[in-house]
Amino acid sequence: MSPHLLTASLLLSAYLLGSVSGSLLLGRLRGVDIRQHGSGNAGGTNAFRTLGWKFALAVAAFDIGKGVLATWLALRLAPVGQPLDAAAHGYLAATAAILGHVWPLWHGFRGGKGAATAVGGLLVLWPLAVPPLLLAWVLVLTATGYVGLATVVAGACLPLLAWWSDAEPARLWFCIGIGLYLLFTHRSNLQRLREGTESRFERARLLHRLVRGQQR
């Protein structure tokens, strides 16, 4: 196989892997299409609202796993001696998997918002970035109870972290792209926040309750 054909095959495979939606596949095993419930989104948050935390945890693991697999395969099988090195193949494959998750071929191009699949790609490409991003996500979630806002803030932290760590251009542009992409896919959440209609997980507001308790 020629190097160009191999590159195209790896990116197509990454998109097709990303198109396998964890929430829709696992939901079908339980006779449920979560796009017909809650917010209508095929992501982990709506999976939690629809079928509970155990189902949402399985969905998150599935969607992270496909990001890991798509990225790892591209790094492992990337052609050598080409203008695009193995790392570039990894970043492109992670992006293709995220696109597949949001616009899945197998599910009528109606998928999730890409956060878990992006985490899967990062676990392969830049694993040290995941703990601080997770910390930012947890802090915002426990302070506000808004999952979408927590995801957008964590995504915004990613390019800042890449800039602070003096990342190479490919990593920096990938991180900028992920941050902007999560902002785009969560635009409806941000709109509902402005309107005051966004759903809030009150039980997750642990930091908020802790601060209020200390102020009394």
C-alpha positions in Angstrom: 0.0 0.0 0.0 1.3 3.4 -0.9 2.1 5.9 1.9 -0.7 8.3 0.8 -3.2 5.5 0.6 -2.2 4.2 4.1 -2.6 7.7 5.6 -6.0 8.0 4.0 -7.0 4.5 5.3 -5.9 5.3 8.8 -7.8 8.6 8.9 -10.9 6.9 7.4 -10.6 4.1 10.0 -10.3 6.6 12.8 -13.5 8.4 11.6 -15.4 5.1 11.3 -14.2 4.1 14.8 -15.4 7.4 16.1 -18.7 6.9 14.5 -19.5 3.9 16.8 -21.4 5.8 19.5 -21.1 4.2 22.9 -24.4 5.6 24.2 -26.3 4.5 21.1 -24.8 1.1 20.9 -25.1 0.3 24.6 -28.5 1.9 24.6 -29.8 -0.3 21.9 -28.8 -3.3 24.0 -31.2 -1.9 26.6 -33.9 -1.0 24.0 -33.3 2.7 24.4 -32.3 5.5 22.0 -31.2 8.3 24.3 -31.6 10.8 21.4 -35.3 10.4 22.1 -34.9 11.3 25.7 -33.6 14.2 27.8 -31.7 16.8 25.8 -31.7 14.5 22.7 -27.9 14.4 22.6 -26.0 11.1 22.3 -23.4 12.1 24.9 -22.4 11.0 28.3 -24.4 13.7 30.2 -27.6 12.8 28.6 -26.8 9.1 29.1 -26.5 9.8 32.8 -29.8 11.7 32.8 -31.5 8.9 30.8 -30.2 5.6 32.3 -28.1 6.5 35.4 -24.5 6.7 36.4 -23.5 3.1 35.6 -24.7 3.4 32.1 -23.0 6.8 31.7 -19.7 5.4 33.0 -19.8 2.5 30.5 -20.6 5.0 27.7 -17.6 7.3 28.8 -15.3 4.3 28.9 -16.4 3.2 25.5 -16.0 6.6 23.9 -12.6 7.2 25.6 -11.5 3.8 24.4 -12.3 4.4 20.8 -10.3 7.7 20.9 -7.4 5.7 22.4 -7.6 3.0 19.7 -8.0 5.3 16.7 -5.0 7.4 17.8 -2.8 4.4 18.8 -3.4 2.7 15.5 -2.4 5.8 13.6 0.8 6.2 15.6 1.6 2.5 15.3 0.9 2.1 11.5 1.9 5.6 10.2 4.1 5.4 7.1 7.7 6.4 7.7 9.8 8.8 5.7 6.9 11.0 4.8 6.2 14.7 5.3 3.6 13.8 7.9 5.4 12.0 10.7 3.8 9.6 13.2 2.8 12.3 15.6 1.0 14.2 12.9 -0.9 11.0 12.0 -1.9 10.7 15.6 -3.3 14.2 15.9 -5.2 13.9 12.6 -6.6 10.5 13.6 -7.7 11.8 17.0 -9.4 14.7 15.2 -11.1 12.3 12.7 -12.4 10.1 15.6 -13.9 13.2 17.3 -15.5 14.2 14.1 -16.9 10.7 13.8 -18.3 10.9 17.3 -20.1 14.1 16.7 -21.3 13.2 13.2 -21.4 9.4 13.2 -21.9 7.7 9.8 -23.6 4.7 11.5 -26.1 6.8 13.4 -27.5 9.3 10.9 -24.8 11.9 11.7 -26.4 12.6 15.1 -23.9 12.0 17.8 -22.4 13.4 21.0 -20.2 16.4 21.7 -16.7 14.8 21.4 -15.3 15.4 24.9 -14.7 11.8 25.9 -13.2 10.9 22.6 -10.9 13.9 22.8 -9.8 12.6 26.2 -9.0 9.3 24.6 -6.8 10.9 22.0 -5.0 13.0 24.7 -4.3 9.9 26.8 -2.2 8.6 23.9 -0.8 11.9 22.5 -0.3 13.9 25.7 -1.3 11.9 28.8 0.3 14.5 31.2 -2.4 17.0 30.1 -5.3 14.9 31.3 -4.9 15.2 35.1 -4.9 19.1 35.1 -7.8 19.2 32.7 -9.7 16.7 34.8 -9.0 18.9 37.9 -10.3 22.0 36.1 -13.4 20.0 35.0 -14.1 18.8 38.6 -13.6 22.2 40.1 -16.1 23.9 37.8 -18.6 21.1 38.1 -18.5 21.0 41.9 -18.7 24.8 42.1 -21.5 25.3 39.6 -23.2 21.9 38.9 -23.0 22.6 35.1 -21.4 19.7 33.2 -21.4 21.6 29.9 -19.7 24.6 31.4 -17.1 22.4 33.1 -16.3 20.8 29.8 -15.9 24.1 28.0 -13.7 25.5 30.7 -11.5 22.4 30.7 -11.3 22.6 26.9 -10.3 26.3 27.1 -7.5 25.3 29.6 -6.0 22.9 27.0 -4.4 25.4 24.6 -3.3 27.5 27.6 -1.6 24.4 29.0 0.0 23.7 25.6 1.3 27.3 25.4 2.6 27.3 28.9 4.5 24.1 28.4 6.0 25.4 25.1 4.4 22.6 23.1 5.5 22.0 19.5 3.3 23.6 16.8 1.4 20.4 15.9 0.3 19.8 19.6 -0.5 23.5 20.1 -2.7 23.7 17.1 -4.4 20.4 18.0 -5.1 21.8 21.5 -6.4 25.1 20.1 -8.7 23.1 17.7 -10.0 20.9 20.5 -10.8 23.9 22.7 -12.6 25.7 19.9 -14.4 22.5 18.9 -15.8 21.9 22.4 -16.9 25.5 22.5 -18.8 24.9 19.2 -20.4 21.6 20.2 -21.5 23.0 23.6 -22.9 26.2 22.1 -26.5 25.2 23.0 -25.4 24.6 26.6 -23.9 28.1 26.7 -27.0 29.6 25.2 -29.2 27.9 27.9 -26.8 29.2 30.5 -27.4 32.8 29.3 -31.1 32.2 29.3 -31.0 30.6 32.7 -32.5 27.3 31.5 -29.5 25.0 31.6 -30.0 21.8 33.6 -27.9 21.8 36.8 -26.7 18.7 38.8 -27.3 20.0 42.3 -25.8 16.9 43.9 -22.5 17.7 42.1 -22.2 21.1 43.7 -20.0 19.9 46.6 -17.5 22.8 46.5 -20.4 25.3 46.5 -22.0 23.6 49.5 -18.6 23.4 51.3 -18.0 27.2 50.8 -21.5 28.1 51.9 -21.1 25.9 55.0 -17.9 27.6 56.0 -19.5 31.1 55.6 -22.3 30.3 58.1 
